[in-house]
Amino acid sequence: QRESKLNLAPLVPYNIPILGHTLSYMINCKNFIRQCREDYGDMFCLYLFGRIVTIVGKEHSHEVLSKDDVFDFTEEFRRRVPGEVMFANINGFGDPVYNVKIVKEFITKKLNLYNDRIQKTFYSATQKYIGGSDDKRTIYNLYIVMTKIVSFPISNILIGEEESIYDEVITTFSEFTTDISIFIAIPPFLDFIYPGLHYYMNRVVVRLGLFDPAKKHRDVLTRHVKYQVDKRLREKQIYGDSWNRPDDLLQNFMEEPFFNPKNIDYEALANRLSIFIFAAVHTTARVMANAIIDLASRPEYMQGLYEEQLEIRKKADENGILPIESLNEMIKLDSFLRESLRTIDDIVALPHYVLKDYTFSNGYQVQKGQLADLDLSDTHDDEQMQGENPESFDAYRHIDKNFPASKITKNFVSFGGGKHACPGRYLAVNGIKYFLHNLIINYNFRTESGKVEEKLRYGPLTMPSNNGIIFEKSVGIIFDGLSFLSLCEGQRQTRLTFLFMSQEGRSD
Ligand code: HEM
């Protein structure tokens, strides 16, 4: 009744009762949304999975992103994923304001400090999963491999240098998000029977112990967190002021007011780390895989990028580490990455829960409890916003525009926008640029099909193609690679010796 009094955006007519627009949205999203936009303009309502959803286009997306007292992205996410049941001892996914503070204070501000660790870990993971010598390797599910590779630097920064060398830790980091995302991946079909039933069932299965995809990862993390926390407390006591404080998120947590050394909840600490694994791994791995496939599909950009990276390589120190400032000189690569992010081809994304009734500047209204979803394609495929041929991939589109890949602008919403724009984007962009830098210098890569590989579409969202990408070690660079390789090997030996010495009696 209240809905009828509100001036909602026009509801697109539908023919199928109950299902509404759900089938068109899931099967033919791109054309369907484009047609709705042509017919109804920047804002319209769809009936999806038993619920009215307001689809908001480019003219008003910034209202959704900036008015966080009305539109809440994390609230919608929390409703879909039963975090408060899986991570009960930290109240679900924690306080969103605190989470952002953690990323800004303990990660983004310390990127300088983490600079060499990010490069070394990306490099050794690339050697491991893409190839170390002159072998040729065809990788079919690049996204999965990227989740492994990115888990090296991310686990290093989150749980620390010592624990991040364990295979089971890397497996947990790389698989955690995919396993939990089952709650998002399965569309809320139950809501056709009764609105809210999907939400309820997701919680019941976890509460009854029938299904908890976080459990095995929680166990692994808790074990490693416990070992590390106890070791650090012990060593701090022994060495006092001369104790070499490790720098990572776990250590930062151990210095937060909630940490009580006399009553340590190891599992809660592991759960706190999980929140950031969830935010960081899948997102970054997807972008890495897309960037590789975009480049492998368009060999015409390879030479220009290669020459730029080779020039930058000269700035590396004797250990093969680039100064953080060199990232600013990767101008072509940065533009390429921004273009890869822009063309990711998610049509509708970033669903925001409506916290209270609101009237948009165009006069249309949304009601508390509804959903506002962003039509990203309206922004990313718009000629006025993107320049000529917005639907085609132009790697150097962003050069000279002074908008680096991490910069949020009205025409670029890959990292969201407003107050809640992704706080981890600097880590992600820096890491991906270092990763691509090494890849471009050390490998020739191309699509197995010899064609442009299109993304896989799942309703409104995409994932990188599963088709083969061929990697071959490139000649001439091996020398550079070897010096870096010997560095990494040296590091590994040192760490293994250290671990051997310090972990006597450790059962795992
Ligand atoms: C290329 C990789 C990444 C992409 C594409 C990405 C994208 C996004 C997007 C679209 C949002 C929602 C923004 C909004 O509501 O306006 C977001 C939020 C967030 N991201 Fe990222 N992200 C990436 C990497 C990371 C990393 C590496 C971290 C952590 C180290 C991280 C931590 C977060 C957090 C904590 C939020 C919640 C912000 C808030 O609620 O205020 N992200 N991210």
Residues whose N, C-alpha, C, O or C-beta is under 5 A from the ligand:
A	BS01	HEM	F73 T74 P96 N99 V100 V103 F276 A279 A280 T283 T284 V287 V413 S414 F415 G416 G417 K419 H420 A421 C422 P423 G424 R425 L427 A428
